[in-house]
C-alpha cells in the first residue's frame, strides 16, 4: 500500500528461477541471541586496550578454515525489466537489501532486481550485511555459519577470518572488511580482504567498549561507544568524536548530542576533516537508532519515538536548521535500516512492517518501492563501478 504521494504501478514481470548448488548445509542447533547478551556484558568488563596497534608488514599469516561440509541448494529469482530506470535513477549505483533468508540486488539504472534465497541462518540474533564490488556478505554476530552471495555463481559459506570473527563492518576500501575480535583474542578489529584470508591492518577497541556493539562510522571505520564517549578506531589509533552521544553518521562527519556540566544539551555537527563543531537547532531522540547523514552532509535522517511506542522519520536540514516529520515508520531493527542514494536524491527506509520505502527528501513524499522485494531487515549501497 502506498503512502502519501502514491506508488507508481508495478509492471507485470516474469520470475526466472535458477537453482544454485554450493552453500553449506545447516550445522548444529540454532543458537539464541540471549546468550550473546550475557557474553557482551562479560566482554565489556574484560576489555583491555593495547597501547599501540601497528599496520601489519609481515607476510600474512595462514588463516585456518573450517572443513568443507555437505552442500545444499539455493534459488535465485530475477526480475529483468522494470523499465529503463527505477525511480528515474540513471547512475550505476545499486541498492542491496537483506531479508530473513535472502539478499536482493537492485540495479536501478538497469531496471533489474535479483533476489537470492538461502536456508535460514542458525541464529535468532542480529545479522550484518556488507557489500563488496562483486558480492554481498551475510554475517551473523553469534558465530554461526554465514553466507557469501556473489553477483554471479553459487552461494557459498564464509571463510577465514570472516567465519571466525564476531562482527563484520564495511571498510573505506570496498574490497576490504573489518572483522571483530575472536573469543579470547586481543581486543582489536582486524582489516581483511573479502575472503577473510589476509590480515591487512588492525585497530584497537576502545576501553569499556563491547566489540559486538561496533558500528560503521559512515566512512568505513569501526565506531564504538566506550568509556568517556564515542570513538572511531583506525589503524593509527583511536579518535574520540564526542563525550556525548553520536546520533547520526555519514561521510562528512557526525551528528552528536553534547551536554554541559549542568545538563544543558545541544545538537552539534562534527566535521570529519577538521573536527570543527557547529550547534544546530535540531531535536534528536537519544533512545532511537543511529541516523544517517546525506552524502554531502547537508541533511540528516533521524528516527524518533512517538508516545504510542511507534517510530517516526524526521529529515533535518543541517544548513537551514529546520526539520520535518515524514509519513513513514522506520524499523528499529539491528543494523542499517536507512540509506541515502549516493547523490542524495533518495532516502531508502525499511519500515516497521519490513517493507522497502522510497522517500523523496525534497517533497517528503513516501512511496512503496516499485518492484517485488521480500520483507527486509537491512540495507546497503554499492556505489557505481
C-alpha positions as CSV (number, residue, x, y, z in Angstrom):
1,X,0.0,0.0,0.0
2,X,1.4,3.4,-1.0
3,X,1.9,6.2,1.5
4,X,1.4,9.9,0.7
5,X,2.3,10.6,-2.8
6,X,1.4,7.2,-4.0
7,X,3.5,4.5,-5.6
8,X,3.9,4.0,-9.4
9,X,2.0,1.0,-10.7
10,X,4.2,-2.1,-10.9
11,X,4.5,-3.6,-14.3
12,X,3.9,-7.3,-15.0
13,X,7.1,-9.3,-14.5
14,X,8.2,-12.8,-15.0
15,X,10.2,-14.7,-12.4
16,X,13.1,-16.8,-13.7
17,X,14.3,-19.4,-11.2
18,X,17.8,-20.7,-11.2
19,X,18.9,-23.4,-8.8
20,X,22.3,-22.8,-7.1
21,X,24.4,-25.6,-5.5
22,X,27.3,-24.6,-3.3
23,X,26.0,-23.5,0.0
24,X,27.0,-25.0,3.4
25,X,24.2,-27.2,4.8
26,X,22.9,-26.1,8.3
27,X,25.1,-27.3,11.2
28,X,24.1,-28.0,14.7
29,X,21.2,-26.4,16.6
30,X,20.1,-22.8,16.3
31,X,21.6,-20.5,19.0
32,X,19.5,-18.0,20.8
33,X,20.7,-14.4,20.9
34,X,20.0,-14.2,24.6
35,X,23.3,-16.0,25.3
36,X,25.1,-13.3,23.3
37,X,23.7,-10.6,25.5
38,X,25.3,-12.2,28.6
39,X,28.6,-12.6,26.7
40,X,28.5,-9.0,25.6
41,X,28.3,-7.9,29.2
42,X,31.3,-10.1,30.2
43,X,33.3,-8.7,27.2
44,X,32.7,-5.1,28.3
45,X,34.1,-5.8,31.7
46,X,37.2,-7.6,30.4
47,X,38.3,-5.3,27.5
48,X,41.9,-4.3,27.6
49,X,43.2,-1.9,25.0
50,X,46.8,-2.2,23.7
51,X,48.9,1.0,23.8
52,X,49.8,0.7,20.1
53,X,48.4,-1.2,17.2
54,X,50.5,-1.3,14.1
55,X,49.8,-2.0,10.5
56,X,50.9,-5.5,9.5
57,X,54.1,-5.5,7.4
58,X,55.0,-9.2,7.9
59,X,53.7,-11.9,5.5
60,X,50.1,-12.6,6.0
61,X,49.6,-15.4,8.5
62,X,47.7,-18.5,7.5
63,X,44.1,-18.4,8.5
64,X,42.8,-22.0,9.1
65,X,39.4,-22.6,7.7
66,X,36.6,-24.9,8.8
67,X,36.3,-28.2,6.9
68,X,34.2,-28.2,3.8
69,X,30.8,-29.5,4.6
70,X,27.9,-31.0,2.5
71,X,26.3,-28.6,0.2
72,X,22.6,-27.7,-0.2
73,X,20.6,-25.8,-2.9
74,X,19.6,-22.2,-3.1
75,X,17.4,-20.3,-5.6
76,X,17.6,-17.0,-7.3
77,X,14.7,-15.0,-8.8
78,X,15.4,-12.4,-11.5
79,X,13.0,-9.6,-12.5
80,X,14.8,-8.5,-15.7
81,X,12.9,-5.4,-16.8
82,X,11.1,-2.9,-14.6
83,X,11.7,0.0,-17.0
84,X,14.8,1.8,-18.2
85,X,15.4,3.5,-14.8
86,X,13.7,2.7,-11.5
87,X,12.7,5.9,-9.8
88,X,14.5,7.8,-12.6
89,X,17.9,6.7,-11.5
90,X,20.4,6.6,-14.3
91,X,23.7,6.3,-12.4
92,X,25.2,2.8,-11.9
93,X,25.0,2.5,-8.1
94,X,23.0,-0.4,-6.7
95,X,20.8,-1.0,-3.6
96,X,21.1,-4.2,-1.6
97,X,18.5,-5.5,0.8
98,X,18.8,-8.3,3.4
99,X,15.8,-10.4,4.3
100,X,15.5,-13.2,6.8
101,X,16.8,-15.7,4.3
102,X,17.6,-13.6,1.2
103,X,19.7,-10.9,-0.4
104,X,18.2,-8.7,-3.0
105,X,20.3,-6.8,-5.5
106,X,18.5,-3.8,-7.1
107,X,20.1,-2.3,-10.2
108,X,18.0,0.8,-10.5
109,X,19.5,2.2,-13.7
110,X,19.1,-1.2,-15.5
111,X,15.6,-1.8,-14.1
112,X,16.7,-5.2,-12.8
113,X,16.0,-6.9,-9.4
114,X,17.7,-10.2,-8.4
115,X,16.8,-11.9,-5.1
116,X,18.9,-14.9,-3.9
117,X,17.3,-17.1,-1.3
118,X,19.3,-19.3,1.1
119,X,18.4,-21.6,4.0
120,X,17.6,-19.8,7.3
121,X,20.6,-18.9,9.5
122,X,21.2,-20.9,12.6
123,X,20.6,-17.9,14.9
124,X,17.8,-15.8,16.2
125,X,20.3,-12.9,16.7
126,X,21.4,-9.9,14.8
127,X,22.9,-10.2,11.3
128,X,25.1,-7.8,9.4
129,X,25.2,-7.1,5.6
130,X,28.4,-5.9,4.0
131,X,28.6,-5.3,0.2
132,X,31.7,-5.6,-1.9
133,X,32.3,-4.9,-5.6
134,X,31.1,-8.4,-6.6
135,X,29.4,-9.9,-3.6
136,X,27.3,-9.5,-0.5
137,X,28.4,-10.9,2.8
138,X,25.8,-12.0,5.3
139,X,27.4,-12.3,8.8
140,X,25.6,-13.4,11.9
141,X,27.0,-11.9,15.1
142,X,27.0,-15.1,17.2
143,X,29.4,-17.1,15.1
144,X,27.1,-19.5,13.3
145,X,27.8,-20.0,9.6
146,X,27.1,-17.0,7.3
147,X,26.9,-16.7,3.6
148,X,28.7,-15.1,0.6
149,X,26.2,-14.1,-2.1
150,X,28.1,-13.3,-5.3
151,X,26.7,-11.3,-8.1
152,X,27.0,-14.5,-10.3
153,X,27.6,-18.0,-9.2
154,X,26.5,-20.1,-6.3
155,X,26.0,-19.0,-2.7
156,X,28.9,-20.2,-0.5
157,X,30.0,-20.1,3.1
158,X,32.2,-17.6,4.8
159,X,35.9,-18.5,5.1
160,X,38.9,-17.5,7.1
161,X,38.6,-14.5,9.5
162,X,35.1,-13.8,8.3
163,X,34.0,-17.2,9.5
164,X,35.5,-16.7,12.9
165,X,35.2,-13.0,13.9
166,X,32.1,-11.8,15.8
167,X,31.2,-8.8,13.6
168,X,31.8,-7.6,10.1
169,X,31.7,-3.9,9.0
170,X,32.4,-2.2,5.7
171,X,35.8,-0.6,5.2
172,X,36.8,2.5,3.3
173,X,38.1,0.3,0.6
174,X,35.2,-1.7,-0.8
175,X,37.5,-4.7,-1.3
176,X,38.1,-5.0,2.4
177,X,36.1,-5.6,5.5
178,X,36.6,-5.0,9.3
179,X,36.2,-8.1,11.5
180,X,35.7,-8.1,15.2
181,X,37.9,-9.9,17.8
182,X,37.6,-13.6,18.4
183,X,36.8,-15.2,21.8
184,X,39.9,-14.9,23.9
185,X,41.8,-12.9,21.3
186,X,43.3,-9.5,21.6
187,X,40.8,-6.6,21.7
188,X,41.4,-5.3,18.2
189,X,39.4,-5.0,15.0
190,X,41.1,-6.7,12.0
191,X,41.0,-5.5,8.5
192,X,40.9,-8.3,6.0
193,X,40.1,-9.0,2.4
194,X,36.7,-10.1,1.2
195,X,37.7,-13.8,1.5
196,X,38.9,-13.3,5.1
197,X,42.3,-14.7,4.1
198,X,44.7,-11.9,4.9
199,X,45.4,-9.6,7.8
200,X,45.9,-6.2,6.3
201,X,45.8,-4.0,9.4
202,X,44.4,-3.8,12.9
203,X,42.7,-1.1,15.0
204,X,42.2,-1.0,18.8
205,X,38.9,-1.5,20.6
206,X,38.3,1.5,23.0
207,X,38.3,1.0,26.8
208,X,34.9,0.0,28.0
209,X,33.5,-0.8,24.6
210,X,31.7,-4.0,23.6
211,X,33.2,-5.3,20.4
212,X,29.9,-6.7,19.1
213,X,28.4,-3.2,19.5
214,X,30.7,-1.7,16.8
215,X,29.0,0.3,14.1
216,X,30.1,1.8,10.8
217,X,31.3,5.4,11.3
218,X,29.9,6.5,7.9
219,X,33.3,6.4,6.1
220,X,34.5,2.8,6.6
221,X,35.9,2.7,10.1
222,X,34.5,1.0,13.2
223,X,32.6,3.3,15.6
224,X,32.4,2.4,19.3
225,X,30.7,3.7,22.4
226,X,33.3,3.3,25.1
227,X,34.5,4.9,28.3
228,X,34.1,8.7,28.1
229,X,32.3,8.9,24.7
230,X,32.3,7.7,21.2
231,X,35.4,6.6,19.3
232,X,36.5,5.8,15.8
233,X,39.0,3.0,15.6
234,X,41.7,3.4,12.9
235,X,45.0,1.6,12.2
236,X,46.8,4.7,13.6
237,X,44.9,4.6,16.8
238,X,41.6,5.9,18.4
239,X,39.9,9.2,17.7
240,X,37.3,10.3,20.2
241,X,34.5,12.1,18.4
242,X,32.5,13.3,21.3
243,X,32.0,12.8,25.0
244,X,28.2,12.9,24.3
245,X,26.1,10.7,22.1
246,X,26.5,10.1,18.3
247,X,23.0,10.2,16.8
248,X,23.9,10.2,13.0
249,X,26.9,9.2,10.9
250,X,28.0,10.0,7.3
251,X,30.9,10.6,5.0
252,X,31.3,14.2,6.0
253,X,31.1,13.7,9.8
254,X,28.7,13.0,12.6
255,X,25.7,14.5,14.4
256,X,26.0,14.3,18.2
257,X,24.2,15.4,21.3
258,X,26.5,17.0,23.8
259,X,25.7,18.2,27.4
260,X,27.5,20.5,29.7
261,X,28.1,20.0,33.5
262,X,24.6,21.5,34.2
263,X,22.8,19.1,32.0
264,X,22.1,21.6,29.2
265,X,22.3,19.6,25.9
266,X,22.7,20.7,22.3
267,X,22.9,19.0,19.0
268,X,26.2,19.6,17.2
269,X,27.5,18.7,13.8
270,X,31.1,17.4,13.9
271,X,33.2,17.9,10.8
272,X,35.2,14.8,9.9
273,X,38.1,16.6,8.2
274,X,38.6,19.4,10.7
275,X,36.9,18.3,13.9
276,X,35.1,21.6,13.9
277,X,31.7,21.9,15.7
278,X,28.6,23.8,14.9
279,X,25.4,23.9,17.0
280,X,22.2,23.1,15.3
281,X,18.6,23.7,16.4
282,X,17.6,20.1,15.6
283,X,15.8,17.8,18.1
284,X,17.1,14.2,18.5
285,X,15.9,11.1,20.2
286,X,18.7,9.6,22.3
287,X,16.8,6.3,22.5
288,X,16.5,5.9,18.8
289,X,18.7,4.1,16.3
290,X,21.7,5.9,14.8
291,X,20.6,8.2,12.0
292,X,22.3,8.8,8.7
293,X,23.7,12.0,7.1
294,X,23.3,12.6,3.4
295,X,26.5,12.2,1.3
296,X,27.1,15.9,1.2
297,X,26.3,16.4,4.9
298,X,23.5,18.9,4.4
299,X,20.7,16.6,5.6
300,X,20.2,14.1,8.3
301,X,17.6,11.3,8.5
302,X,16.7,10.6,12.2
303,X,14.4,8.0,13.8
304,X,12.4,9.4,16.7
305,X,10.0,7.7,19.1
306,X,6.3,8.6,19.5
307,X,4.3,8.4,22.7
308,X,2.3,5.4,21.4
309,X,5.6,3.4,21.0
310,X,5.8,3.7,17.2
311,X,8.6,5.4,15.3
312,X,8.7,8.4,13.0
313,X,11.2,9.6,10.5
314,X,12.5,13.2,10.7
315,X,14.6,14.7,7.9
316,X,16.6,17.6,9.2
317,X,18.1,20.4,7.1
318,X,21.5,20.9,8.6
319,X,22.1,24.1,6.7
320,X,18.9,26.0,7.5
321,X,18.3,24.3,10.8
322,X,14.8,23.1,10.2
323,X,13.5,19.5,10.5
324,X,10.3,17.9,9.3
325,X,8.4,14.7,10.1
326,X,7.9,12.2,7.2
327,X,5.0,9.8,6.9
328,X,6.8,6.6,7.4
329,X,7.6,4.4,10.5
330,X,11.2,3.2,10.3
331,X,12.1,-0.2,11.7
332,X,14.1,-0.3,14.9
333,X,16.0,-3.4,13.9
334,X,19.7,-4.1,14.2
335,X,22.0,-2.8,11.5
336,X,21.4,-0.2,8.8
337,X,17.7,0.3,8.0
338,X,18.1,3.7,6.2
339,X,20.5,4.6,3.4
340,X,20.8,7.6,1.1
341,X,21.4,7.3,-2.6
342,X,25.0,8.5,-3.5
343,X,23.6,11.7,-5.0
344,X,21.3,12.4,-2.0
345,X,18.2,12.3,-4.3
346,X,16.5,9.4,-2.5
347,X,16.4,8.1,1.1
348,X,15.5,4.4,1.3
349,X,13.9,3.1,4.5
350,X,12.9,-0.3,5.9
351,X,9.6,0.4,7.7
352,X,8.3,-1.3,10.8
353,X,6.5,-3.9,8.7
354,X,9.7,-4.9,6.8
355,X,8.7,-3.2,3.6
356,X,11.1,-1.0,1.5
357,X,10.0,2.6,1.1
358,X,11.5,5.3,-1.1
359,X,11.5,8.8,0.4
360,X,11.9,12.0,-1.7
361,X,13.6,14.3,0.9
362,X,12.7,17.4,-1.1
363,X,8.9,16.8,-1.1
364,X,8.9,14.4,1.9
365,X,6.6,12.1,-0.1
366,X,6.9,8.3,0.6
367,X,6.2,5.6,-1.9
368,X,6.3,1.8,-1.8
369,X,9.3,0.6,-3.7
370,X,8.2,0.0,-7.3
371,X,9.3,-3.6,-7.6
372,X,9.0,-7.0,-6.0
373,X,11.2,-7.2,-2.9
374,X,10.9,-9.6,0.0
375,X,10.3,-8.4,3.6
376,X,13.6,-6.8,4.8
377,X,15.8,-6.1,7.8
378,X,18.8,-4.2,6.4
379,X,20.0,-2.1,3.5
380,X,23.3,-1.2,1.9
381,X,24.5,0.7,-1.2
382,X,27.1,-0.2,-3.7
383,X,28.5,2.8,-5.5
384,X,28.9,2.9,-9.3
385,X,31.6,0.7,-10.8
